[in-house]
Amino acid sequence: MSSAQSPTRTVALQLRTRAEVLASRGGLPQAQALLARIKATWSETLSDADRRKLLKLQARLAMNSGGGDEQTAAVLEEVIALDPLDGDALMMLAVLFYGGYTVMLRYKPAIHWQTMIVALTFSATVTSIPFRRGIAMSRIATATFAPSAPDA
């Protein structure tokens, strides 16, 4: 029996869909309770894709109920660890971090605005170097070089 025809997967999928409907209609506490029940009952039998969707729904529910905290960031980081190219999870994590940034702007030092922009740009550049280096190294590792033209 394939995983697509598994009765436990079908039930978990139906319940996840119902939790998404509850969340979209404003039933956040009910959706969170259903999500907790799904995770407690079927967490071992779910595929990676279903688990990723459940984690994203959990993060979305936490953010909608005003709980955008370290736990929500940890859930989103787990989703990104499962699939680094998951755009929804990356955008939710960006929203979470931008919210923290805007809250922390209240405590910025009393310096000229241009100095602040230069400092933020410099720190963003320095912290992005490992990512750029990783991208460059992966491109070098997977590069296919075109054969040279034969000498005539």
N, C-alpha and C positions, 0 to 999 in steps of 0.2 A: 504494500500500500504506500503510495507516494505521500509526501508531506502536504501536497495540495489537496488530497482527498482525506486527510486525517481528520477524524471527528473532533479531536481536541483543538486542532488548529482552526477548524471552521467555527467552533464555538467562541474561541478567543478572538477571532477576526470579527465575528458578529458583535461581541461585547465591546471591542475596541471601537467599532463603527458607532455603536450606541453611545459610548462615552464621548466621541467626537460630536455627535448630534446634541447631546446634553450640553456640552461646552459651548457650542455655537448658539444655543438658545438661552444661555444665561444660567444654566443649572450647574454652576461651578462646584458647589459642595457635593452634589450628587455625582457629577462626573469624576471628581477626585475619589469618592468612595468606591465607585465602580472600577476605576483604574487601580486602586489599591487591591481590590478583590481579584482583578485579572492577574496582577503581578504575583499575588500570594498563591494563586491556584495554578497558573499556567506558565510561570516564568521559566521553568526548565524545558518546556516543550516548544517554545516559540523559536521561529527562525530569526536570523540576524536582522532581516528587513522588518519583521513584525516587532522585534524588540526595539529597534531604532525608532519606529513609529510610536511605540508606547512611550519611550523616553522623551521624544519631542513633544508628545501630548502632555506628558507630566510637566515638562518645562514651561510649555505654553500656559497650562492651568496655573502654575505657580506664579508666573509673571502677571497673568490677568487678575489674580486675587491679591496682588500687591506684595508678593513674596519673592521679589527678584534679589536673591541673596547668594551667598557662597554655595549653598546646596543646589540652587538652580544652575549656577555656573558649572558646578561639578557634573550635573546631569548632561548639560550641553557639551561639555568637554568629553564625556563618555560617548556621546553620539558622534562627535567629530573623530574620536579615536576609532570608532567602527567604520566610519566613512568620511575621510578628510575632505571630500568634495561635496558634502551635503550642504547646499546653499541655504536651506531653511535654518539649519542649526547654526551656520556661520552668521547669518543675519540676526538671529535671536541673541547670539553671544555678543555680536557687535552692539545691538540695542542695549543689552545689559551693561556692557562696559561704557558705552556713551552716556548712559544714565548716571553711572558712577562718576564719570568725568564731569558732567554738568553739576552734580552735587558738590564735588570737590572744588569747582571753580570759586565757590563762595570763600574758600580758605586760601586762595592764591596770594602770593606775596604782593606787597604794594610796590610794584615796579611798572615801568612804562610798558604799554601794550605791545610795542614793537619788540622789546626785549623778551617779553613773554612768548611771542610768536617764534622768535629765533630759537629760544630755549626749547620749545615744544618740537619745532622742526628738527633741531639737532638730535634731540633724544629719540624721536621717531626714526630718524635715519640710522642712528647707531643701533637701535634695537631691531631694525629690519635687516641688518647685514647678514646675520645667520640664515635668514630665510632666503635672501637673494643668493647667497653662496650655495645653499642646498638646491635651489632651482638650477643654478648654473652647473653644479656637479651632476645633477640628474640628467641634464641635457647632454653633457659630455659623455656620461656613461651609456646613454641610449642612442648616441648619434650614429647615424649611418653615413659614411662618407661616399660621395659619388666617385666612381672610377675615373681616373684621369683619361683624357683623350689620347688615343694612340698617336704616336709620332708618325708624321707622313713623310 
